[in-house]
């Protein structure tokens, strides 16, 4: 998964807290089947920020874009 607009910090994995000294900032994290990540992401400025998967067949409809794609995509609308 990837969030446009800056890195995020991983604070929990699979329901288990990540110790503050072990937390890392990432731009992309590969989420396997059944995995969960809790992240903190702070928008640097207002705008519409895309969250999406970088695996092509997850973000399209069987590798074919239909009306703008499908699958694992989301927009975060940030206002001040």
PDB file with SEQRES, HELIX, SHEET and CRYST1 records, atoms N, CA, C and O in Angstrom:
SEQRES   1 A   80  UNK UNK UNK UNK UNK UNK UNK UNK UNK UNK UNK UNK UNK          
SEQRES   2 A   80  UNK UNK UNK UNK UNK UNK UNK UNK UNK UNK UNK UNK UNK          
SEQRES   3 A   80  UNK UNK UNK UNK UNK UNK UNK UNK UNK UNK UNK UNK UNK          
SEQRES   4 A   80  UNK UNK UNK UNK UNK UNK UNK UNK UNK UNK UNK UNK UNK          
SEQRES   5 A   80  UNK UNK UNK UNK UNK UNK UNK UNK UNK UNK UNK UNK UNK          
SEQRES   6 A   80  UNK UNK UNK UNK UNK UNK UNK UNK UNK UNK UNK UNK UNK          
SEQRES   7 A   80  UNK UNK                                                      
HELIX    1 AA1 UNK A   20  UNK A   22  5                                   3    
HELIX    2 AA2 UNK A   56  UNK A   59  1                                   4    
SHEET    1 AA1 3 UNK A   2  UNK A   3  0                                        
SHEET    2 AA1 3 UNK A  47  UNK A  52 -1                                        
SHEET    3 AA1 3 UNK A  73  UNK A  78 -1                                        
SHEET    1 AA2 3 UNK A  16  UNK A  17  0                                        
SHEET    2 AA2 3 UNK A   8  UNK A  13 -1                                        
SHEET    3 AA2 3 UNK A  37  UNK A  41 -1                                        
CRYST1    1.000    1.000    1.000  90.00  90.00  90.00 P 1           1          
ATOM      1  N   UNK A   1       0.840  -1.172   0.000  1.00  0.00           N  
ATOM      2  CA  UNK A   1       0.000   0.000   0.000  1.00  0.00           C  
ATOM      3  C   UNK A   1       0.885   1.235   0.000  1.00  0.00           C  
ATOM      4  O   UNK A   1       1.984   1.236   0.555  1.00  0.00           O  
ATOM      5  N   UNK A   2       0.390   2.270  -0.625  1.00  0.00           N  
ATOM      6  CA  UNK A   2       1.152   3.505  -0.797  1.00  0.00           C  
ATOM      7  C   UNK A   2       0.217   4.684  -0.572  1.00  0.00           C  
ATOM      8  O   UNK A   2      -0.912   4.689  -1.062  1.00  0.00           O  
ATOM      9  N   UNK A   3       0.689   5.687   0.174  1.00  0.00           N  
ATOM     10  CA  UNK A   3      -0.068   6.916   0.396  1.00  0.00           C  
ATOM     11  C   UNK A   3       0.671   8.046  -0.289  1.00  0.00           C  
ATOM     12  O   UNK A   3       1.846   8.278  -0.004  1.00  0.00           O  
ATOM     13  N   UNK A   4       0.005   8.754  -1.189  1.00  0.00           N  
ATOM     14  CA  UNK A   4       0.609   9.936  -1.806  1.00  0.00           C  
ATOM     15  C   UNK A   4       0.657  11.056  -0.775  1.00  0.00           C  
ATOM     16  O   UNK A   4      -0.180  11.098   0.127  1.00  0.00           O  
ATOM     17  N   UNK A   5       1.604  11.949  -0.893  1.00  0.00           N  
ATOM     18  CA  UNK A   5       1.667  13.109  -0.019  1.00  0.00           C  
ATOM     19  C   UNK A   5       2.610  12.974   1.156  1.00  0.00           C  
ATOM     20  O   UNK A   5       2.564  13.791   2.076  1.00  0.00           O  
ATOM     21  N   UNK A   6       3.459  11.974   1.151  1.00  0.00           N  
ATOM     22  CA  UNK A   6       4.441  11.876   2.218  1.00  0.00           C  
ATOM     23  C   UNK A   6       4.436  10.534   2.897  1.00  0.00           C  
ATOM     24  O   UNK A   6       3.517   9.740   2.699  1.00  0.00           O  
ATOM     25  N   UNK A   7       5.447  10.265   3.695  1.00  0.00           N  
ATOM     26  CA  UNK A   7       5.573   8.964   4.346  1.00  0.00           C  
ATOM     27  C   UNK A   7       4.594   8.813   5.509  1.00  0.00           C  
ATOM     28  O   UNK A   7       4.008   9.787   5.982  1.00  0.00           O  
ATOM     29  N   UNK A   8       4.436   7.579   5.952  1.00  0.00           N  
ATOM     30  CA  UNK A   8       3.635   7.262   7.127  1.00  0.00           C  
ATOM     31  C   UNK A   8       4.516   6.506   8.105  1.00  0.00           C  
ATOM     32  O   UNK A   8       5.562   5.977   7.727  1.00  0.00           O  
ATOM     33  N   UNK A   9       4.094   6.455   9.363  1.00  0.00           N  
ATOM     34  CA  UNK A   9       4.831   5.746  10.410  1.00  0.00           C  
ATOM     35  C   UNK A   9       4.026   4.523  10.834  1.00  0.00           C  
ATOM     36  O   UNK A   9       2.844   4.638  11.160  1.00  0.00           O  
ATOM     37  N   UNK A  10       4.657   3.363  10.830  1.00  0.00           N  
ATOM     38  CA  UNK A  10       3.999   2.129  11.253  1.00  0.00           C  
ATOM     39  C   UNK A  10       4.027   2.068  12.775  1.00  0.00           C  
ATOM     40  O   UNK A  10       5.097   2.076  13.383  1.00  0.00           O  
ATOM     41  N   UNK A  11       2.822   2.007  13.401  1.00  0.00           N  
ATOM     42  CA  UNK A  11       2.731   2.010  14.866  1.00  0.00           C  
ATOM     43  C   UNK A  11       2.214   0.679  15.429  1.00  0.00           C  
ATOM     44  O   UNK A  11       2.392   0.411  16.617  1.00  0.00           O  
ATOM     45  N   UNK A  12       1.578  -0.156  14.601  1.00  0.00           N  
ATOM     46  CA  UNK A  12       1.140  -1.485  15.020  1.00  0.00           C  
ATOM     47  C   UNK A  12       1.186  -2.429  13.831  1.00  0.00           C  
ATOM     48  O   UNK A  12       0.935  -2.027  12.695  1.00  0.00           O  
ATOM     49  N   UNK A  13       1.508  -3.684  14.102  1.00  0.00           N  
ATOM     50  CA  UNK A  13       1.442  -4.722  13.082  1.00  0.00           C  
ATOM     51  C   UNK A  13       0.630  -5.883  13.648  1.00  0.00           C  
ATOM     52  O   UNK A  13       0.926  -6.400  14.725  1.00  0.00           O  
ATOM     53  N   UNK A  14      -0.392  -6.279  12.905  1.00  0.00           N  
ATOM     54  CA  UNK A  14      -1.265  -7.385  13.312  1.00  0.00           C  
ATOM     55  C   UNK A  14      -1.790  -7.226  14.736  1.00  0.00           C  
ATOM     56  O   UNK A  14      -1.894  -8.206  15.474  1.00  0.00           O  
ATOM     57  N   UNK A  15      -2.120  -5.988  15.124  1.00  0.00           N  
ATOM     58  CA  UNK A  15      -2.676  -5.729  16.443  1.00  0.00           C  
ATOM     59  C   UNK A  15      -1.663  -5.600  17.557  1.00  0.00           C  
ATOM     60  O   UNK A  15      -2.038  -5.413  18.714  1.00  0.00           O  
ATOM     61  N   UNK A  16      -0.395  -5.694  17.233  1.00  0.00           N  
ATOM     62  CA  UNK A  16       0.671  -5.592  18.238  1.00  0.00           C  
ATOM     63  C   UNK A  16       1.388  -4.260  18.100  1.00  0.00           C  
ATOM     64  O   UNK A  16       1.856  -3.923  17.012  1.00  0.00           O  
ATOM     65  N   UNK A  17       1.483  -3.495  19.185  1.00  0.00           N  
ATOM     66  CA  UNK A  17       2.167  -2.207  19.119  1.00  0.00           C  
ATOM     67  C   UNK A  17       3.640  -2.362  18.712  1.00  0.00           C  
ATOM     68  O   UNK A  17       4.308  -3.325  19.087  1.00  0.00           O  
ATOM     69  N   UNK A  18       4.112  -1.403  17.949  1.00  0.00           N  
ATOM     70  CA  UNK A  18       5.534  -1.315  17.610  1.00  0.00           C  
ATOM     71  C   UNK A  18       6.142  -0.329  18.609  1.00  0.00           C  
ATOM     72  O   UNK A  18       5.669   0.800  18.741  1.00  0.00           O  
ATOM     73  N   UNK A  19       7.177  -0.756  19.301  1.00  0.00           N  
ATOM     74  CA  UNK A  19       7.818   0.121  20.288  1.00  0.00           C  
ATOM     75  C   UNK A  19       8.260   1.419  19.617  1.00  0.00           C  
ATOM     76  O   UNK A  19       8.743   1.387  18.485  1.00  0.00           O  
ATOM     77  N   UNK A  20       8.103   2.565  20.293  1.00  0.00           N  
ATOM     78  CA  UNK A  20       8.459   3.845  19.684  1.00  0.00           C  
ATOM     79  C   UNK A  20       9.855   3.871  19.053  1.00  0.00           C  
ATOM     80  O   UNK A  20      10.034   4.475  17.995  1.00  0.00           O  
ATOM     81  N   UNK A  21      10.837   3.233  19.675  1.00  0.00           N  
ATOM     82  CA  UNK A  21      12.196   3.250  19.117  1.00  0.00           C  
ATOM     83  C   UNK A  21      12.327   2.358  17.873  1.00  0.00           C  
ATOM     84  O   UNK A  21      13.294   2.483  17.122  1.00  0.00           O  
ATOM     85  N   UNK A  22      11.367   1.470  17.658  1.00  0.00           N  
ATOM     86  CA  UNK A  22      11.426   0.549  16.514  1.00  0.00           C  
ATOM     87  C   UNK A  22      10.541   1.004  15.355  1.00  0.00           C  
ATOM     88  O   UNK A  22      10.550   0.380  14.293  1.00  0.00           O  
ATOM     89  N   UNK A  23       9.782   2.078  15.542  1.00  0.00           N  
ATOM     90  CA  UNK A  23       8.889   2.564  14.483  1.00  0.00           C  
ATOM     91  C   UNK A  23       9.698   3.118  13.322  1.00  0.00           C  
ATOM     92  O   UNK A  23      10.727   3.767  13.509  1.00  0.00           O  
ATOM     93  N   UNK A  24       9.207   2.846  12.120  1.00  0.00           N  
ATOM     94  CA  UNK A  24       9.892   3.340  10.926  1.00  0.00           C  
ATOM     95  C   UNK A  24       8.911   4.071  10.024  1.00  0.00           C  
ATOM     96  O   UNK A  24       7.709   3.806  10.032  1.00  0.00           O  
ATOM     97  N   UNK A  25       9.455   4.993   9.253  1.00  0.00           N  
ATOM     98  CA  UNK A  25       8.660   5.684   8.247  1.00  0.00           C  
ATOM     99  C   UNK A  25       8.832   4.963   6.927  1.00  0.00           C  
ATOM    100  O   UNK A  25       9.934   4.555   6.559  1.00  0.00           O  
ATOM    101  N   UNK A  26       7.720   4.814   6.220  1.00  0.00           N  
ATOM    102  CA  UNK A  26       7.739   4.134   4.925  1.00  0.00           C  
ATOM    103  C   UNK A  26       6.920   4.940   3.935  1.00  0.00           C  
ATOM    104  O   UNK A  26       6.064   5.740   4.314  1.00  0.00           O  
ATOM    105  N   UNK A  27       7.196   4.717   2.673  1.00  0.00           N  
ATOM    106  CA  UNK A  27       6.420   5.293   1.578  1.00  0.00           C  
ATOM    107  C   UNK A  27       5.477   4.235   1.006  1.00  0.00           C  
ATOM    108  O   UNK A  27       4.380   4.547   0.543  1.00  0.00           O  
ATOM    109  N   UNK A  28       5.928   2.975   1.048  1.00  0.00           N  
ATOM    110  CA  UNK A  28       5.157   1.829   0.558  1.00  0.00           C  
ATOM    111  C   UNK A  28       5.378   0.673   1.522  1.00  0.00           C  
ATOM    112  O   UNK A  28       6.496   0.454   1.987  1.00  0.00           O  
ATOM    113  N   UNK A  29       4.314  -0.067   1.823  1.00  0.00           N  
ATOM    114  CA  UNK A  29       4.448  -1.275   2.629  1.00  0.00           C  
ATOM    115  C   UNK A  29       3.706  -2.403   1.918  1.00  0.00           C  
ATOM    116  O   UNK A  29       2.573  -2.225   1.470  1.00  0.00           O  
ATOM    117  N   UNK A  30       4.349  -3.558   1.819  1.00  0.00           N  
ATOM    118  CA  UNK A  30       3.749  -4.729   1.188  1.00  0.00           C  
ATOM    119  C   UNK A  30       2.907  -5.446   2.245  1.00  0.00           C  
ATOM    120  O   UNK A  30       3.446  -5.979   3.215  1.00  0.00           O  
ATOM    121  N   UNK A  31       1.590  -5.457   2.056  1.00  0.00           N  
ATOM    122  CA  UNK A  31       0.675  -6.070   3.004  1.00  0.00           C  
ATOM    123  C   UNK A  31       0.275  -7.437   2.459  1.00  0.00           C  
ATOM    124  O   UNK A  31      -0.398  -7.537   1.433  1.00  0.00           O  
ATOM    125  N   UNK A  32       0.695  -8.480   3.155  1.00  0.00           N  
ATOM    126  CA  UNK A  32       0.373  -9.840   2.735  1.00  0.00           C  
ATOM    127  C   UNK A  32      -1.028 -10.242   3.166  1.00  0.00           C  
ATOM    128  O   UNK A  32      -1.647  -9.547   3.972  1.00  0.00           O  
ATOM    129  N   UNK A  33      -1.538 -11.349   2.644  1.00  0.00           N  
ATOM    130  CA  UNK A  33      -2.867 -11.837   3.035  1.00  0.00           C  
ATOM    131  C   UNK A  33      -2.966 -12.009   4.547  1.00  0.00           C  
ATOM    132  O   UNK A  33      -2.131 -12.672   5.161  1.00  0.00           O  
ATOM    133  N   UNK A  34      -3.983 -11.412   5.135  1.00  0.00           N  
ATOM    134  CA  UNK A  34      -4.217 -11.530   6.571  1.00  0.00           C  
ATOM    135  C   UNK A  34      -3.429 -10.572   7.436  1.00  0.00           C  
ATOM    136  O   UNK A  34      -3.659 -10.519   8.644  1.00  0.00           O  
ATOM    137  N   UNK A  35      -2.503  -9.809   6.862  1.00  0.00           N  
ATOM    138  CA  UNK A  35      -1.710  -8.860   7.648  1.00  0.00           C  
ATOM    139  C   UNK A  35      -2.482  -7.564   7.852  1.00  0.00           C  
ATOM    140  O   UNK A  35      -3.337  -7.191   7.048  1.00  0.00           O  
ATOM    141  N   UNK A  36      -2.155  -6.888   8.952  1.00  0.00           N  
ATOM    142  CA  UNK A  36      -2.741  -5.581   9.247  1.00  0.00           C  
ATOM    143  C   UNK A  36      -1.624  -4.642   9.706  1.00  0.00           C  
ATOM    144  O   UNK A  36      -0.706  -5.045  10.420  1.00  0.00           O  
ATOM    145  N   UNK A  37      -1.724  -3.403   9.286  1.00  0.00           N  
ATOM    146  CA  UNK A  37      -0.798  -2.363   9.733  1.00  0.00           C  
ATOM    147  C   UNK A  37      -1.611  -1.165  10.188  1.00  0.00           C  
ATOM    148  O   UNK A  37      -2.530  -0.736   9.490  1.00  0.00           O  
ATOM    149  N   UNK A  38      -1.284  -0.623  11.348  1.00  0.00           N  
ATOM    150  CA  UNK A  38      -1.816   0.662  11.780  1.00  0.00           C  
ATOM    151  C   UNK A  38      -0.714   1.679  11.536  1.00  0.00           C  
ATOM    152  O   UNK A  38       0.427   1.499  11.963  1.00  0.00           O  
ATOM    153  N   UNK A  39      -1.076   2.751  10.841  1.00  0.00           N  
ATOM    154  CA  UNK A  39      -0.085   3.766  10.496  1.00  0.00           C  
ATOM    155  C   UNK A  39      -0.599   5.144  10.888  1.00  0.00           C  
ATOM    156  O   UNK A  39      -1.802   5.376  10.999  1.00  0.00           O  
ATOM    157  N   UNK A  40       0.345   6.042  11.092  1.00  0.00           N  
ATOM    158  CA  UNK A  40       0.022   7.452  11.287  1.00  0.00           C  
ATOM    159  C   UNK A  40       0.574   8.189  10.073  1.00  0.00           C  
ATOM    160  O   UNK A  40       1.761   8.104   9.757  1.00  0.00           O  
ATOM    161  N   UNK A  41      -0.308   8.904   9.410  1.00  0.00           N  
ATOM    162  CA  UNK A  41       0.066   9.706   8.239  1.00  0.00           C  
ATOM    163  C   UNK A  41      -0.459  11.106   8.467  1.00  0.00           C  
ATOM    164  O   UNK A  41      -1.631  11.290   8.796  1.00  0.00           O  
ATOM    165  N   UNK A  42       0.395  12.086   8.294  1.00  0.00           N  
ATOM    166  CA  UNK A  42       0.000  13.478   8.473  1.00  0.00           C  
ATOM    167  C   UNK A  42       0.174  14.217   7.156  1.00  0.00           C  
ATOM    168  O   UNK A  42       1.270  14.273   6.597  1.00  0.00           O  
ATOM    169  N   UNK A  43      -0.915  14.778   6.673  1.00  0.00           N  
ATOM    170  CA  UNK A  43      -0.864  15.525   5.412  1.00  0.00           C  
ATOM    171  C   UNK A  43      -0.048  16.795   5.604  1.00  0.00           C  
ATOM    172  O   UNK A  43      -0.238  17.524   6.577  1.00  0.00           O  
ATOM    173  N   UNK A  44       0.849  17.049   4.682  1.00  0.00           N  
ATOM    174  CA  UNK A  44       1.663  18.256   4.745  1.00  0.00           C  
ATOM    175  C   UNK A  44       0.922  19.495   4.290  1.00  0.00           C  
ATOM    176  O   UNK A  44       1.317  20.618   4.603  1.00  0.00           O  
ATOM    177  N   UNK A  45      -0.158  19.284   3.545  1.00  0.00           N  
ATOM    178  CA  UNK A  45      -0.957  20.389   3.032  1.00  0.00           C  
ATOM    179  C   UNK A  45      -2.327  19.864   2.627  1.00  0.00           C  
ATOM    180  O   UNK A  45      -2.500  18.659   2.443  1.00  0.00           O  
ATOM    181  N   UNK A  46      -3.304  20.760   2.488  1.00  0.00           N  
ATOM    182  CA  UNK A  46      -4.630  20.323   2.057  1.00  0.00           C  
ATOM    183  C   UNK A  46      -4.576  19.736   0.650  1.00  0.00           C  
ATOM    184  O   UNK A  46      -3.689  20.059  -0.140  1.00  0.00           O  
ATOM    185  N   UNK A  47      -5.524  18.884   0.358  1.00  0.00           N  
ATOM    186  CA  UNK A  47      -5.610  18.313  -0.979  1.00  0.00           C  
ATOM    187  C   UNK A  47      -6.297  16.967  -0.950  1.00  0.00           C  
ATOM    188  O   UNK A  47      -6.780  16.517   0.089  1.00  0.00           O  
ATOM    189  N   UNK A  48      -6.333  16.336  -2.103  1.00  0.00           N  
ATOM    190  CA  UNK A  48      -6.887  14.991  -2.225  1.00  0.00           C  
ATOM    191  C   UNK A  48      -5.719  14.036  -2.406  1.00  0.00           C  
ATOM    192  O   UNK A  48      -4.971  14.139  -3.378  1.00  0.00           O  
ATOM    193  N   UNK A  49      -5.564  13.107  -1.470  1.00  0.00           N  
ATOM    194  CA  UNK A  49      -4.415  12.212  -1.447  1.00  0.00           C  
ATOM    195  C   UNK A  49      -4.877  10.784  -1.728  1.00  0.00           C  
ATOM    196  O   UNK A  49      -5.832  10.291  -1.127  1.00  0.00           O  
ATOM    197  N   UNK A  50      -4.190  10.147  -2.636  1.00  0.00           N  
ATOM    198  CA  UNK A  50      -4.533   8.804  -3.076  1.00  0.00           C  
ATOM    199  C   UNK A  50      -3.838   7.750  -2.220  1.00  0.00           C  
ATOM    200  O   UNK A  50      -2.641   7.848  -1.950  1.00  0.00           O  
ATOM    201  N   UNK A  51      -4.594   6.749  -1.799  1.00  0.00           N  
ATOM    202  CA  UNK A  51      -4.067   5.553  -1.137  1.00  0.00           C  
ATOM    203  C   UNK A  51      -4.341   4.410  -2.107  1.00  0.00           C  
ATOM    204  O   UNK A  51      -5.479   4.208  -2.530  1.00  0.00           O  
ATOM    205  N   UNK A  52      -3.298   3.662  -2.459  1.00  0.00           N  
ATOM    206  CA  UNK A  52      -3.513   2.589  -3.429  1.00  0.00           C  
ATOM    207  C   UNK A  52      -2.469   1.504  -3.291  1.00  0.00           C  
ATOM    208  O   UNK A  52      -1.445   1.674  -2.630  1.00  0.00           O  
ATOM    209  N   UNK A  53      -2.751   0.397  -3.925  1.00  0.00           N  
ATOM    210  CA  UNK A  53      -1.848  -0.743  -3.960  1.00  0.00           C  
ATOM    211  C   UNK A  53      -0.936  -0.607  -5.180  1.00  0.00           C  
ATOM    212  O   UNK A  53      -1.353  -0.079  -6.211  1.00  0.00           O  
ATOM    213  N   UNK A  54       0.282  -1.072  -5.067  1.00  0.00           N  
ATOM    214  CA  UNK A  54       1.224  -1.023  -6.183  1.00  0.00           C  
ATOM    215  C   UNK A  54       1.288  -2.328  -6.974  1.00  0.00           C  
ATOM    216  O   UNK A  54       2.134  -2.476  -7.856  1.00  0.00           O  
ATOM    217  N   UNK A  55       0.410  -3.264  -6.669  1.00  0.00           N  
ATOM    218  CA  UNK A  55       0.360  -4.516  -7.422  1.00  0.00           C  
ATOM    219  C   UNK A  55      -0.719  -4.352  -8.492  1.00  0.00           C  
ATOM    220  O   UNK A  55      -1.899  -4.252  -8.157  1.00  0.00           O  
ATOM    221  N   UNK A  56      -0.334  -4.322  -9.795  1.00  0.00           N  
ATOM    222  CA  UNK A  56      -1.276  -3.951 -10.859  1.00  0.00           C  
ATOM    223  C   UNK A  56      -2.606  -4.701 -10.851  1.00  0.00           C  
ATOM    224  O   UNK A  56      -3.647  -4.073 -11.044  1.00  0.00           O  
ATOM    225  N   UNK A  57      -2.615  -5.997 -10.640  1.00  0.00           N  
ATOM    226  CA  UNK A  57      -3.900  -6.690 -10.713  1.00  0.00           C  
ATOM    227  C   UNK A  57      -4.775  -6.442  -9.482  1.00  0.00           C  
ATOM    228  O   UNK A  57      -5.932  -6.862  -9.456  1.00  0.00           O  
ATOM    229  N   UNK A  58      -4.236  -5.765  -8.462  1.00  0.00           N  
ATOM    230  CA  UNK A  58      -5.063  -5.364  -7.317  1.00  0.00           C  
ATOM    231  C   UNK A  58      -5.749  -4.030  -7.566  1.00  0.00           C  
ATOM    232  O   UNK A  58      -6.805  -3.770  -6.989  1.00  0.00           O  
ATOM    233  N   UNK A  59      -5.186  -3.191  -8.399  1.00  0.00           N  
ATOM    234  CA  UNK A  59      -5.726  -1.847  -8.619  1.00  0.00           C  
ATOM    235  C   UNK A  59      -6.527  -1.739  -9.899  1.00  0.00           C  
ATOM    236  O   UNK A  59      -7.047  -0.668 -10.212  1.00  0.00           O  
ATOM    237  N   UNK A  60      -6.634  -2.806 -10.629  1.00  0.00           N  
ATOM    238  CA  UNK A  60      -7.427  -2.828 -11.852  1.00  0.00           C  
ATOM    239  C   UNK A  60      -8.433  -3.963 -11.758  1.00  0.00           C  
ATOM    240  O   UNK A  60      -8.455  -4.702 -10.774  1.00  0.00           O  
ATOM    241  N   UNK A  61      -9.234  -4.094 -12.747  1.00  0.00           N  
ATOM    242  CA  UNK A  61     -10.185  -5.190 -12.820  1.00  0.00           C  
ATOM    243  C   UNK A  61      -9.584  -6.257 -13.717  1.00  0.00           C  
ATOM    244  O   UNK A  61      -9.777  -6.247 -14.933  1.00  0.00           O  
ATOM    245  N   UNK A  62      -8.845  -7.189 -13.095  1.00  0.00           N  
ATOM    246  CA  UNK A  62      -8.160  -8.266 -13.811  1.00  0.00           C  
ATOM    247  C   UNK A  62      -7.195  -7.706 -14.862  1.00  0.00           C  
ATOM    248  O   UNK A  62      -7.168  -8.159 -16.006  1.00  0.00           O  
ATOM    249  N   UNK A  63      -6.394  -6.698 -14.438  1.00  0.00           N  
ATOM    250  CA  UNK A  63      -5.390  -6.026 -15.270  1.00  0.00           C  
ATOM    251  C   UNK A  63      -5.974  -5.184 -16.395  1.00  0.00           C  
ATOM    252  O   UNK A  63      -5.256  -4.831 -17.330  1.00  0.00           O  
ATOM    253  N   UNK A  64      -7.262  -4.855 -16.325  1.00  0.00           N  
ATOM    254  CA  UNK A  64      -7.906  -3.989 -17.313  1.00  0.00           C  
ATOM    255  C   UNK A  64      -8.562  -2.842 -16.553  1.00  0.00           C  
ATOM    256  O   UNK A  64      -9.381  -3.068 -15.662  1.00  0.00           O  
ATOM    257  N   UNK A  65      -8.191  -1.587 -16.916  1.00  0.00           N  
ATOM    258  CA  UNK A  65      -8.827  -0.442 -16.278  1.00  0.00           C  
ATOM    259  C   UNK A  65     -10.201  -0.226 -16.881  1.00  0.00           C  
ATOM    260  O   UNK A  65     -10.350  -0.097 -18.096  1.00  0.00           O  
ATOM    261  N   UNK A  66     -11.198  -0.191 -16.018  1.00  0.00           N  
ATOM    262  CA  UNK A  66     -12.568   0.052 -16.444  1.00  0.00           C  
ATOM    263  C   UNK A  66     -13.083   1.243 -15.655  1.00  0.00           C  
ATOM    264  O   UNK A  66     -13.207   1.169 -14.433  1.00  0.00           O  
ATOM    265  N   UNK A  67     -13.383   2.337 -16.337  1.00  0.00           N  
ATOM    266  CA  UNK A  67     -13.880   3.550 -15.688  1.00  0.00           C  
ATOM    267  C   UNK A  67     -12.968   4.007 -14.554  1.00  0.00           C  
ATOM    268  O   UNK A  67     -13.441   4.329 -13.464  1.00  0.00           O  
ATOM    269  N   UNK A  68     -11.668   4.035 -14.809  1.00  0.00           N  
ATOM    270  CA  UNK A  68     -10.718   4.565 -13.837  1.00  0.00           C  
ATOM    271  C   UNK A  68     -10.108   3.550 -12.903  1.00  0.00           C  
ATOM    272  O   UNK A  68      -9.458   3.931 -11.929  1.00  0.00           O  
ATOM    273  N   UNK A  69     -10.292   2.291 -13.160  1.00  0.00           N  
ATOM    274  CA  UNK A  69      -9.662   1.271 -12.319  1.00  0.00           C  
ATOM    275  C   UNK A  69     -10.631   0.697 -11.307  1.00  0.00           C  
ATOM    276  O   UNK A  69     -11.845   0.865 -11.425  1.00  0.00           O  
ATOM    277  N   UNK A  70     -10.100   0.036 -10.336  1.00  0.00           N  
ATOM    278  CA  UNK A  70     -10.919  -0.598  -9.308  1.00  0.00           C  
ATOM    279  C   UNK A  70     -10.011  -1.166  -8.243  1.00  0.00           C  
ATOM    280  O   UNK A  70      -8.832  -0.820  -8.166  1.00  0.00           O  
ATOM    281  N   UNK A  71     -10.554  -2.020  -7.438  1.00  0.00           N  
ATOM    282  CA  UNK A  71      -9.740  -2.681  -6.422  1.00  0.00           C  
ATOM    283  C   UNK A  71      -9.333  -1.767  -5.298  1.00  0.00           C  
ATOM    284  O   UNK A  71     -10.134  -0.971  -4.808  1.00  0.00           O  
ATOM    285  N   UNK A  72      -8.075  -1.880  -4.884  1.00  0.00           N  
ATOM    286  CA  UNK A  72      -7.586  -1.225  -3.676  1.00  0.00           C  
ATOM    287  C   UNK A  72      -7.155   0.216  -3.935  1.00  0.00           C  
ATOM    288  O   UNK A  72      -5.964   0.498  -4.067  1.00  0.00           O  
ATOM    289  N   UNK A  73      -8.117   1.120  -4.006  1.00  0.00           N  
ATOM    290  CA  UNK A  73      -7.832   2.541  -4.157  1.00  0.00           C  
ATOM    291  C   UNK A  73      -8.787   3.331  -3.255  1.00  0.00           C  
ATOM    292  O   UNK A  73      -9.931   2.928  -3.042  1.00  0.00           O  
ATOM    293  N   UNK A  74      -8.302   4.455  -2.730  1.00  0.00           N  
ATOM    294  CA  UNK A  74      -9.104   5.306  -1.855  1.00  0.00           C  
ATOM    295  C   UNK A  74      -8.544   6.720  -1.910  1.00  0.00           C  
ATOM    296  O   UNK A  74      -7.340   6.902  -2.087  1.00  0.00           O  
ATOM    297  N   UNK A  75      -9.395   7.711  -1.763  1.00  0.00           N  
ATOM    298  CA  UNK A  75      -8.972   9.094  -1.671  1.00  0.00           C  
ATOM    299  C   UNK A  75      -9.185   9.620  -0.253  1.00  0.00           C  
ATOM    300  O   UNK A  75     -10.212   9.349   0.370  1.00  0.00           O  
ATOM    301  N   UNK A  76      -8.208  10.373   0.250  1.00  0.00           N  
ATOM    302  CA  UNK A  76      -8.341  11.069   1.524  1.00  0.00           C  
ATOM    303  C   UNK A  76      -8.434  12.547   1.171  1.00  0.00           C  
ATOM    304  O   UNK A  76      -7.528  13.099   0.545  1.00  0.00           O  
ATOM    305  N   UNK A  77      -9.529  13.187   1.571  1.00  0.00           N  
ATOM    306  CA  UNK A  77      -9.756  14.598   1.283  1.00  0.00           C  
ATOM    307  C   UNK A  77      -9.370  15.408   2.512  1.00  0.00           C  
ATOM    308  O   UNK A  77     -10.042  15.331   3.540  1.00  0.00           O  
ATOM    309  N   UNK A  78      -8.291  16.188   2.415  1.00  0.00           N  
ATOM    310  CA  UNK A  78      -7.755  16.947   3.556  1.00  0.00           C  
ATOM    311  C   UNK A  78      -8.072  18.422   3.372  1.00  0.00           C  
ATOM    312  O   UNK A  78      -7.747  19.017   2.345  1.00  0.00           O  
ATOM    313  N   UNK A  79      -8.716  19.006   4.386  1.00  0.00           N  
ATOM    314  CA  UNK A  79      -9.003  20.438   4.387  1.00  0.00           C  
ATOM    315  C   UNK A  79      -8.427  21.040   5.651  1.00  0.00           C  
ATOM    316  O   UNK A  79      -8.226  20.335   6.640  1.00  0.00           O  
ATOM    317  N   UNK A  80      -8.165  22.307   5.630  1.00  0.00           N  
ATOM    318  CA  UNK A  80      -7.644  22.993   6.829  1.00  0.00           C  
ATOM    319  C   UNK A  80      -8.723  23.838   7.438  1.00  0.00           C  
ATOM    320  O   UNK A  80      -8.493  24.496   8.452  1.00  0.00           O  
TER     321      UNK A  80                                                      
END                                                                             
